[in-house]
Amino acid sequence: MEELITTFHIDWKLMLAQLVNFIIVFVVLWRFALKPLMRNMSERSATIEKSLKDAEIIDQKLKATEQETRQHVSEARAQAMAILNETKKQAEAKRQELLVRAKQEVEGVIRSAKNQIREEKESMLVEARKELAHLVGLSLHKIMGTSVDKKVDEQYIKDRIRHLK
């Protein structure tokens, strides 16, 4: 074993120092970069899941509203049978108007919910990218120990973000 150490010029003090350096870098990255990032991503995932559940609830309410609308229409038809032809024509026109309006309102609610979910997702992604860039910059400064040229910093951060995509 000693022959191997002398052949490769292995210094146990340097190996120990490298191990300590590695542990320090790993702990710093874990504590200040990975752990907060993972926490934020899980919070965002929970928010997205909540938004999806809310969208499902809205969809269920939409179906209930459509069922109620169908029920009202059938009642209107039963009453229209007993009334003169002119009243029947007016009730039919009113029913059509209510259906169109209800469908438009429902479509508007669904469209706005989908837009809201999409906007929240986009804003979360933008925020996550900004935060990731900031964390990469902080990590770069901590790893290198000193600040390098700002253009080099920005280019490195952009490369890291592009690599993570």
C-alpha positions as CSV (number, residue, x, y, z in Angstrom):
1,M,0.0,0.0,0.0
2,E,2.8,2.4,0.9
3,E,4.4,1.6,-2.4
4,L,1.2,2.6,-4.2
5,I,1.1,5.9,-2.2
6,T,4.7,6.8,-3.1
7,T,4.3,5.8,-6.7
8,F,1.3,8.1,-7.3
9,H,2.5,10.8,-4.9
10,I,-0.6,10.6,-2.8
11,D,-0.6,12.9,0.2
12,W,-3.2,12.0,2.7
13,K,-3.4,15.6,4.0
14,L,-4.3,16.9,0.6
15,M,-6.9,14.1,0.1
16,L,-8.4,15.0,3.5
17,A,-8.5,18.7,2.6
18,Q,-10.1,17.9,-0.8
19,L,-12.7,15.8,1.0
20,V,-13.5,18.7,3.5
21,N,-13.7,21.1,0.5
22,F,-16.1,18.8,-1.3
23,I,-18.3,18.4,1.8
24,I,-18.4,22.2,2.3
25,V,-19.4,22.8,-1.3
26,F,-22.0,20.1,-1.2
27,V,-23.5,21.4,2.1
28,V,-23.6,25.0,0.8
29,L,-25.2,23.9,-2.5
30,W,-27.7,21.7,-0.7
31,R,-28.7,24.3,1.9
32,F,-28.8,27.4,-0.2
33,A,-29.6,26.2,-3.7
34,L,-31.2,22.8,-3.9
35,K,-33.3,22.7,-0.7
36,P,-35.0,26.1,-1.4
37,L,-35.5,25.3,-5.0
38,M,-37.1,22.0,-4.2
39,R,-39.4,23.7,-1.6
40,N,-40.5,26.3,-4.1
41,M,-41.1,23.7,-6.8
42,S,-43.3,21.6,-4.4
43,E,-45.2,24.8,-3.4
44,R,-45.8,25.6,-7.0
45,S,-46.8,22.1,-7.8
46,A,-49.3,22.3,-4.9
47,T,-50.7,25.6,-6.3
48,I,-51.0,24.1,-9.8
49,E,-52.8,21.0,-8.4
50,K,-55.1,23.2,-6.4
51,S,-55.9,25.2,-9.5
52,L,-56.6,22.0,-11.4
53,K,-58.9,20.8,-8.7
54,D,-60.7,24.1,-8.7
55,A,-61.1,23.8,-12.5
56,E,-62.6,20.3,-11.9
57,I,-65.0,21.8,-9.4
58,I,-66.0,24.5,-11.8
59,D,-66.5,21.8,-14.5
60,Q,-68.8,19.8,-12.1
61,K,-70.7,23.0,-11.3
62,L,-71.0,23.6,-15.1
63,K,-72.5,20.1,-15.6
64,A,-74.9,20.7,-12.7
65,T,-75.9,24.0,-14.2
66,E,-76.5,22.3,-17.6
67,Q,-78.6,19.7,-15.9
68,E,-80.7,22.4,-14.2
69,T,-81.0,24.2,-17.5
70,R,-82.2,21.0,-19.1
71,Q,-84.7,20.5,-16.3
72,H,-86.0,24.1,-16.7
73,V,-86.3,23.6,-20.4
74,S,-88.4,20.4,-20.0
75,E,-90.7,22.2,-17.6
76,A,-91.1,25.1,-20.0
77,R,-92.0,22.6,-22.7
78,A,-94.7,21.0,-20.5
79,Q,-96.2,24.3,-19.9
80,A,-95.9,25.4,-23.5
81,M,-98.1,22.3,-24.5
82,A,-101.0,23.7,-22.6
83,I,-100.7,27.2,-24.0
84,L,-101.8,28.5,-27.4
85,N,-99.4,28.2,-30.4
86,E,-98.3,31.8,-30.1
87,T,-97.3,31.4,-26.5
88,K,-95.5,28.2,-27.5
89,K,-93.5,30.1,-30.1
90,Q,-92.5,32.7,-27.6
91,A,-91.5,30.2,-24.9
92,E,-89.4,28.3,-27.5
93,A,-87.6,31.6,-28.4
94,K,-87.0,32.4,-24.8
95,R,-85.6,28.8,-24.2
96,Q,-83.2,29.2,-27.0
97,E,-82.1,32.5,-25.8
98,L,-81.5,31.1,-22.3
99,L,-79.5,28.2,-23.6
100,V,-77.3,30.4,-25.7
101,R,-76.7,32.8,-22.8
102,A,-76.0,29.9,-20.4
103,K,-73.6,28.3,-22.8
104,Q,-71.9,31.7,-23.4
105,E,-71.5,32.2,-19.6
106,V,-70.3,28.7,-19.1
107,E,-67.8,29.0,-21.9
108,G,-66.7,32.4,-20.5
109,V,-66.1,30.8,-17.0
110,I,-64.2,27.9,-18.5
111,R,-62.1,30.2,-20.7
112,S,-61.3,32.5,-17.9
113,A,-60.4,29.6,-15.6
114,K,-58.1,28.1,-18.2
115,N,-56.5,31.5,-18.9
116,Q,-56.0,32.1,-15.3
117,I,-54.3,28.7,-14.9
118,R,-52.2,29.3,-17.9
119,E,-51.1,32.7,-16.7
120,E,-50.3,31.4,-13.2
121,K,-48.3,28.6,-14.7
122,E,-46.4,31.0,-17.0
123,S,-45.7,33.5,-14.1
124,M,-44.5,30.6,-11.9
125,L,-42.2,29.4,-14.6
126,V,-40.8,32.9,-15.1
127,E,-40.4,33.4,-11.4
128,A,-38.7,30.0,-11.1
129,R,-36.3,30.8,-13.9
130,K,-35.4,34.2,-12.3
131,E,-34.9,32.5,-8.9
132,L,-32.8,29.8,-10.5
133,A,-30.7,32.4,-12.2
134,H,-30.2,34.2,-9.0
135,L,-29.3,31.0,-7.1
136,V,-26.9,30.0,-9.9
137,G,-25.2,33.4,-9.6
138,L,-25.0,33.1,-5.8
139,S,-23.6,29.6,-6.2
140,L,-21.1,30.8,-8.7
141,H,-19.9,33.5,-6.4
142,K,-19.6,31.2,-3.5
143,I,-17.8,28.5,-5.5
144,M,-15.3,30.9,-7.1
145,G,-14.9,32.9,-4.0
146,T,-14.7,36.2,-5.9
147,S,-16.8,38.0,-8.4
148,V,-15.8,37.7,-12.0
149,D,-16.7,39.9,-14.9
150,K,-20.4,40.6,-15.0
151,K,-20.7,39.5,-18.6
152,V,-19.0,36.2,-17.8
153,D,-21.5,35.8,-14.8
154,E,-24.5,36.5,-17.0
155,Q,-23.2,34.2,-19.8
156,Y,-22.5,31.4,-17.3
157,I,-26.0,31.8,-15.7
158,K,-27.7,31.7,-19.2
159,D,-25.7,28.6,-20.2
160,R,-26.7,26.9,-16.9
161,I,-30.4,27.7,-17.3
162,R,-30.3,26.6,-21.0
163,H,-28.6,23.4,-19.9
164,L,-31.3,22.8,-17.2
165,K,-34.1,23.3,-19.7
